[in-house]
Amino acid sequence: MKNAKVIIVGGGLAGLMAAMKIAEKQVKVDLISLVPVKRSHSVCAQGGINAALNTKGEDDSTWQHFDDTIYGGDFLANQSPVKNMCEAAPGIIYAMERMGVMFNRTPEGLMDLRLFGGVKKRRTAFAGATTGQQLLYTCDEQVRRLEDLDFVKKYEGWEFIEAIIDEAGICRGCIAQNLASMEIKEFLGDALIIATGGAGMVYGKSTNSTINTGSAASIVYQQGAYYANAEFVQIHPTSMLGDDKNRLMSESARGDGGRIWTYKNGKPWYFLEEMYPAYGNLVPRDIASRAIYQVCVEMGLGIDGKNQVYLDLTHLPEEYLNKRLGGIIDIYQNFYGDNPKKVPMKIFPAIHYFMGGIHVNSNHMTCIPGLFAAGECDYMYHGANRLGANSLLSALYSGTVVGPAAVNYINSLDSLAAEKGQKSGAQGVKHQQEIHNKITKMHGTENPYALHAEMGEEMTQNVFIVRHNKNLAENDQKLQEYLKRWENINMLDNNSYSNQTIMYVRQLKNMMELARVITLGALRRNESRGSHYKPEFPERDDENFLKTTLAAWRPNGPQFSWEDVDTSIIKPRKRQYSKPKEV
Amino acid sequence: MPAYIHLKIKRQNEPNAKPYWQEFKIPYNPNMNVVSALMVIRQNPVEISGKVVDPVVWECNCLEEVCGACTMLINGMPRQACSALIDNIFKEKGSEKPIILEPLSKFPTIRDLMVDRKVMFDNLKKVKAWIPVDGTWDYGSGLRISEETQQLVYPISRCMTCGACMEACPNVNKKSKFIGPSSIAQVRLLNAHPIGAMHKKMRLKALIQKGGIHECGNAQNCKRVCPKNINLTRHIAYMNREVNSYALRQFLEED
């Protein structure tokens, strides 16, 4: 349709890929991003991207990639979309290669592949240990070109604060606020794509970037979209704990030969290799995190009596490490001082990735017509646990799905937002201006940053690797108190220009709403599946819980329901990594 | 062990306002960095005099030195605040002297330590730092790139557009339009790619426009401050040769 426009919120891999796909269909895009898109959180992905290229003589196939992903996700992912993703993966990687990504090469000049967790075939293409950065930069270059050609207009330094939904219940764009001038403005569009990534900041500290508050996803949930499988939060086994954040140490360290160990009876104990002989150090992340937790917290065998074990690369040749893992070796050395080529790294699990997210159909549209979601903020591809190097793939793949789907949707519309969205847009701006004015006048006693840190600690205490119903119920009580205390916040900053505190106060409330969904979702799921583990219910219970958790926002808390999972292709079977997987 | 961390911060309320200084003292903890110190200040924004002030505004995101957001002047050097470890600063300078934080000076200040580096992204546009593919669709495998080429240019692909090289370069200043070291290095990266190489002339041409590679004065500061250790001077020298031979060929072919 002529003069149609798509609004994309988020300039990470999913948002940029969607922008490219939409521009290719000659539809214009407004791209809204908190930060210059080149600084999006996708840069933090390290180890690689999966695709069954089958160039290593290992008889790999997209079917095996599909089966590994479903099995790794403990059968909670809808199977048809995952199968489509795995089949599309090689084409996506080759397109990224054409666009300029400097993947590591074999001596013959082909893309090299490395091994990753939960699989037995080399299937992960990589650019050193900074693969996310390289993929994002290449997408950034392509979108800059589209900007030069006038297909994409970027609004960097703007924050999404509300979706525009008209009287008929159709999404017509969004309201955003400028982070410098603080101007609130409507962006009318015929489809709105939320591609805003994960929500690590809900836990205060995680491997995520500071912009990953989940605020945008929480806003659309509060406006009527379903939030699905919130309780499935990936805890990455190998991170370096810090005061300001927990820094990721890529799974590729183990893919390339790194070993996890601690001392037992005065001797090195390679506990993953002993517990899971079939996969060893390359068990999926949920399994590795639980084992490290068990060794440190339950057995008290952490290094120096602390919550930490060794991730050891010291037996590997220096040149090999430089070529393949230079990026993460730099990070460890810069932030910790020790050289991982000489001294084993000290690591512990940390919050890393959100398998759950905004509920969408196979076209990535939510239950609100015109409102789409893609990338980590959706819930689609990873079930109860994500396999390493599948996140870059799902971010890019969902971008390739949502872009054309949004254009098809627009072509089915009778009228455009420019005409139908104006009234709701103006109302939205007025409403948000009132909220803004109210926040600027908050002069209570709570420091928002301190309140956030307190919430993060509670979440990390109660909704982490091992979950107990009693703690989950108490955590929700706490969250309700925090919501009350939020009303008593002190707006510390009196400057009306580039006021970061106002935006933080807004995000904080949205984080609290999302934290309740995570907590109560976990409370309701009385089984253990993937990343969700309850000692009270240690087994997977397909009869009662082979279902997607759906949360709908209500003023007094989330209202939950279940949805069946698409298991039409692979029959669910027991997931175990001590023995080789039967296909 | 020092008892506290003393910070002296250059502040500015908005783009055209006059800058001023404020000092803060916060409790010392091991393993802190400049970002985590700023985070402590905002939980209790009280100046050294005891006066409650507005929290300091700065830019940061990944906190692991891959996004490039938090570049600022720390004791006069352009670097990322997240990887500026307080313990290392104390080792070099002692814990008595205040740590001085200022916004980058070569870019317009937005507020406090936050600047607008849009010009760097515009420079990437000027040098056409992209590969003009026909489309993003799948037409199968094909490219071969030697390990040698990949290893040579991969470091350039880690450039975060952080602005440290621009800040350190004497030829980037209010009077010049010099595009700076990072954009020139990006041309080498894109020209090394088999498809990018098909379009190398358009980038070489861009490098000889106003503000182009000839404005490099070979001060070599860029290489010294690059947080990713990109050998910028070597890449600029290489591009200089490429540009010269391109210009010569153009000259000969035009007649």
Chai-1 contact restraints between the chains, C-beta under 6 A:
chainA,res_idxA,chainB,res_idxB,connection_type,confidence,min_distance_angstrom,max_distance_angstrom,comment,restraint_id
A,M20,B,T136,contact,1.0,0.0,6.0,A-B,restraint_1
A,E24,B,G135,contact,1.0,0.0,6.0,A-B,restraint_2
A,V35,B,N61,contact,1.0,0.0,6.0,A-B,restraint_3
A,K38,B,T161,contact,1.0,0.0,6.0,A-B,restraint_4
A,R39,B,N61,contact,1.0,0.0,6.0,A-B,restraint_5
A,R39,B,C67,contact,1.0,0.0,6.0,A-B,restraint_6
A,R39,B,A69,contact,1.0,0.0,6.0,A-B,restraint_7
A,V43,B,V66,contact,1.0,0.0,6.0,A-B,restraint_8
A,V43,B,C67,contact,1.0,0.0,6.0,A-B,restraint_9
A,C44,B,C62,contact,1.0,0.0,6.0,A-B,restraint_10
A,G91,B,D138,contact,1.0,0.0,6.0,A-B,restraint_11
A,Y94,B,S141,contact,1.0,0.0,6.0,A-B,restraint_12
A,A95,B,T136,contact,1.0,0.0,6.0,A-B,restraint_13
A,A95,B,D138,contact,1.0,0.0,6.0,A-B,restraint_14
A,E97,B,L143,contact,1.0,0.0,6.0,A-B,restraint_15
A,R98,B,V133,contact,1.0,0.0,6.0,A-B,restraint_16
A,R98,B,I195,contact,1.0,0.0,6.0,A-B,restraint_17
A,M99,B,I131,contact,1.0,0.0,6.0,A-B,restraint_18
A,M99,B,V133,contact,1.0,0.0,6.0,A-B,restraint_19
A,G100,B,I131,contact,1.0,0.0,6.0,A-B,restraint_20
A,G100,B,H193,contact,1.0,0.0,6.0,A-B,restraint_21
A,M102,B,Q150,contact,1.0,0.0,6.0,A-B,restraint_22
A,M102,B,Y154,contact,1.0,0.0,6.0,A-B,restraint_23
A,M102,B,S157,contact,1.0,0.0,6.0,A-B,restraint_24
A,R105,B,I145,contact,1.0,0.0,6.0,A-B,restraint_25
A,R105,B,E147,contact,1.0,0.0,6.0,A-B,restraint_26
A,R105,B,Q150,contact,1.0,0.0,6.0,A-B,restraint_27
A,G109,B,R144,contact,1.0,0.0,6.0,A-B,restraint_28
A,G109,B,I145,contact,1.0,0.0,6.0,A-B,restraint_29
A,G109,B,S146,contact,1.0,0.0,6.0,A-B,restraint_30
A,T130,B,R158,contact,1.0,0.0,6.0,A-B,restraint_31
A,Q133,B,V66,contact,1.0,0.0,6.0,A-B,restraint_32
A,Q134,B,S157,contact,1.0,0.0,6.0,A-B,restraint_33
A,E141,B,A129,contact,1.0,0.0,6.0,A-B,restraint_34
A,E141,B,W130,contact,1.0,0.0,6.0,A-B,restraint_35
A,Q142,B,W130,contact,1.0,0.0,6.0,A-B,restraint_36
A,R144,B,K125,contact,1.0,0.0,6.0,A-B,restraint_37
A,R145,B,W130,contact,1.0,0.0,6.0,A-B,restraint_38
A,D148,B,K125,contact,1.0,0.0,6.0,A-B,restraint_39
A,A180,B,I110,contact,1.0,0.0,6.0,A-B,restraint_40
A,S209,B,N61,contact,1.0,0.0,6.0,A-B,restraint_41
A,S209,B,C62,contact,1.0,0.0,6.0,A-B,restraint_42
A,T210,B,N61,contact,1.0,0.0,6.0,A-B,restraint_43
A,I211,B,N61,contact,1.0,0.0,6.0,A-B,restraint_44
A,D243,B,S36,contact,1.0,0.0,6.0,A-B,restraint_45
A,D244,B,V35,contact,1.0,0.0,6.0,A-B,restraint_46
A,D244,B,S36,contact,1.0,0.0,6.0,A-B,restraint_47
A,D244,B,M39,contact,1.0,0.0,6.0,A-B,restraint_48
A,D244,B,L63,contact,1.0,0.0,6.0,A-B,restraint_49
A,K245,B,L63,contact,1.0,0.0,6.0,A-B,restraint_50
A,R247,B,E64,contact,1.0,0.0,6.0,A-B,restraint_51
A,I331,B,E64,contact,1.0,0.0,6.0,A-B,restraint_52
A,N334,B,S83,contact,1.0,0.0,6.0,A-B,restraint_53
A,N447,B,Q43,contact,1.0,0.0,6.0,A-B,restraint_54
A,Y449,B,R42,contact,1.0,0.0,6.0,A-B,restraint_55
A,Y449,B,Q43,contact,1.0,0.0,6.0,A-B,restraint_56
A,A450,B,Q43,contact,1.0,0.0,6.0,A-B,restraint_57
A,L492,B,P45,contact,1.0,0.0,6.0,A-B,restraint_58
A,L492,B,P55,contact,1.0,0.0,6.0,A-B,restraint_59
A,D493,B,D54,contact,1.0,0.0,6.0,A-B,restraint_60
A,D493,B,P55,contact,1.0,0.0,6.0,A-B,restraint_61
A,N494,B,D54,contact,1.0,0.0,6.0,A-B,restraint_62
A,N495,B,N13,contact,1.0,0.0,6.0,A-B,restraint_63
A,N495,B,D54,contact,1.0,0.0,6.0,A-B,restraint_64
A,Y497,B,E14,contact,1.0,0.0,6.0,A-B,restraint_65
A,S498,B,V57,contact,1.0,0.0,6.0,A-B,restraint_66
A,S498,B,I110,contact,1.0,0.0,6.0,A-B,restraint_67
A,S498,B,R111,contact,1.0,0.0,6.0,A-B,restraint_68
A,Q500,B,V57,contact,1.0,0.0,6.0,A-B,restraint_69
